[in-house]
Every structure is written in structure tokens, then in C-alpha cells.
């Protein structure tokens, strides 16, 4: 009886082991079947960027109603400070209304506001608040329509994808001899929850 029980136990272990091996093989095969499609990723990235700038061109004034900084002594005069309660409301609006801008973007933007606040404490007399002299979303002083026209006209999109990160360089349409570094705009992208999102606008 002991021999029979031992035999049955050994047989059960072998069967379970074979099933486990088969399951691992099937899982590995399924993982290998999920291949990266650069063309699909590139198309999604282009769609996210163009849809954001179409939205921004029409709705940018909605982002201008937040008093992100103010004067400490007088309302519109230095020294300045960042109004963190307004920053929180501003970023919540982005979360609720602008799905093209991801969590990585909001994190980078928060760091930027911290840098501005530190600069305000060092420079107590500059009339132009540090970081607020240009449009963060066009990375220029041009209006949104100018950038949108350029994006829609440009045939020079250079998209480099590495895993869940990507960089995008969009060349100015009028620059026929485009080389890397001659930009209309540059963006960093991040894949979040299975979809591409804008992580950063502009290059340092």
C-alpha cells in the first residue's frame, strides 16, 4: 500500500509539473506574440500632439485665468511668490480637461513652478517674473495658431521611441534643409496606462 501511494503521489507530481511547464510555455508564447509596432506608436503620438494643439489653439484662454503668481507687497510688482493653491486648481483643470497631458507632464510642471518660486526669492526686483515671459505650451512668444499651422504643415517629424519613452522633433515647414536641432518644437512623450501622453514641451 505504501508503494502504491508513493507511486500515485509521484505520478501526480509529474502531471502537475507537466501542466505547469505547458502553462509557462503558453504564457511565454503569448508574451512573444505582443510585439511593438513602431508605426502604430508613431501614429498615436502624432494624433496626441495634433489633438492637443487643436484644443489649445481654441481654449488657451482657459489656462490664463489662474493667478499662478502674485506680488508679495503689491499685487503686480516684485517681489513675487507662487500661489500654490492656484497651482493645485490649475493642475486639476489639466487633469480633468486635457487628457493629452500626462502625469509625467504635471510632475515636470510642478518642478518648474518650484524653480520659479526659488528664483523669485533670489531676484526681488525683476519686473518680469522668472519663467512667465513666454508661452509654456508653444515654448515661444508666438501665438498658438502660428504653432498649429506649422505642425499641420510640417513634413519633418522625427520620432524616436525607446520603450515607454519617446522624443519628437517637429521641423519648421519652411526649412527645407532640416537637420536635427532646427526645430519648430520638441516634445517628450511617455506611455501611461497603455497610451501615449505629452510629458514635456520644449528642450532645456
Secondary structure, DSSP 8 states (H G I E B T S, - for coil): -HHHHHHHHHHHHHHHHHHHHHHHHHHHHHHHHS---HHHHHHHHHHHHHHHHHHHHHHGGGGSSS--EEESSSTTSSSEEE-HHHHHHHHHHHHHH-TTB-HHHHHHHHHHHHHHHHHHHH-SS-SS-TT-SSBTTTTBSS-HHHHHHHHHH---EEEEEETTEEEEEE--TT-TT--TT--SEEEEEEEETTEEEEEEES--
